[in-house]
Amino acid sequence: MSNVTKTAIQSVPSEAPVKDVLAVFEEDGCVILKNYLTADQVRAFNAEIEPEMRRLTPGCKQEEYEIMAEFHGQNTKRLTGLANISKTFREESWILTSFMPWATRFSRKSLAPVG
């Protein structure tokens, strides 16, 4: 991955209309929502996931696949199942109610529009 070009990730205010957020996401594949969570929500979320994060080891768990090991990196931890781990994520996350209907339009394999 030595030919990777770093680019800036666009950000939008969290109160922006969903259509504006989705337009950036569809164009770039990612978007930063400014001030999406309150300071209290961030503290609660971090406290809820910290025990699970401590149990994780960094790096790829599929080292036999060189490209995956390179993609994951040696120092990255990946925590999945946030809805099961964090009450804050599960009950206070606007993304679950606002973006899930839209997200189901995309294939998990290709992120290409389906239908």
N, C-alpha and C positions, 0 to 999 in steps of 0.2 A: 504494500500500500504506500510505497514511497512517492507515487505520482498523485497523491491526494492534494487538492487545492482547498485551502480554508476559505470559507465564505461567512459573511455575517448572517445571523439569523434575525429575521424581521420580528419586531415586537409590536403589539397593539394593546391599547388599554383593555382591561378585563371587562369594562362595561360597553365595549364596542358591540355593535350588532353581530349576531352569530354569522350572518352572511359575509361580513367583512373578515372575520376570523377564518372562516372556511375558505374564502378566496385566497388568503395568504397560504393556508395549509395546502390547498390544491395546487398552488403555483410552486411552492418550495418544499413541500413534504414535512414541514414543521413550522411552528409559530410559538413565540413567547407571549404569554398573557401577563401584562404588567399588573401588579397588585391584585393578583387573582385570589390570594388567601390573606387573611388578616394575620397579624403577628401572633395572636393567640392560637389560631388554627395551625400555623407553622410549628409552634411549640408543642401543641398536642399531637400533631402528626409525627413529628420527630420522636417524641416520647413513646408513641405507639409502635413505631417501626424499629427503634434502636435495639431492642433485644434480638430481633430477627437479623438485623444487620450485623450484630456482633457474632452471630453463629455462621455467617457466610464467609467463605474464603474467596479471595480475588482470583480473577483469571477464568479462562474457559474450562468448562467441565467436559468438553469433547476435544481433548488435545490431539486425538488421532486425525482431526480435520484441521490441517494447518491454516486454511483460510479463516475458519471460525476462531481459532486461537488468536490469529492476528487481528481480526475484527473486534473481538471482545477485549483484547489487551491483557496485560499481566496484572494490572492493579485495579481493574474495574470489578465491582460487585453488582450482581443483578438480583433484585428482589422482585419476585412475582407474587401474584395473588393479593394485591393491596386491599381489595374489598373485603377479604377474609381477615386481614391483619389489623386494619385501621378503621376504627369507628368514624374518625374524622373524614377520611376519604370516602367511606361508604355513605355517610349521612349528610355530609356538608359539601360534597364535591359537586359543583354545578356541571362539571363535564359529563357526569353520568347521565344527567337528564337532558342536557342541551345537545351533546354531540353523538350520543349512541345511536339515535335514529339515523343520523347522517352516516356514521361510521359503518353501519351494516350494509351500506351500498358498495363497500369495497371488499375485494377478495383479500384474505390474509396473506396469500402467497405473493401477489403481484402489486397490490394497492391500485390496481386498475379498476376503473368504474365497472360495476357489474350491472347489467340490465339497463 
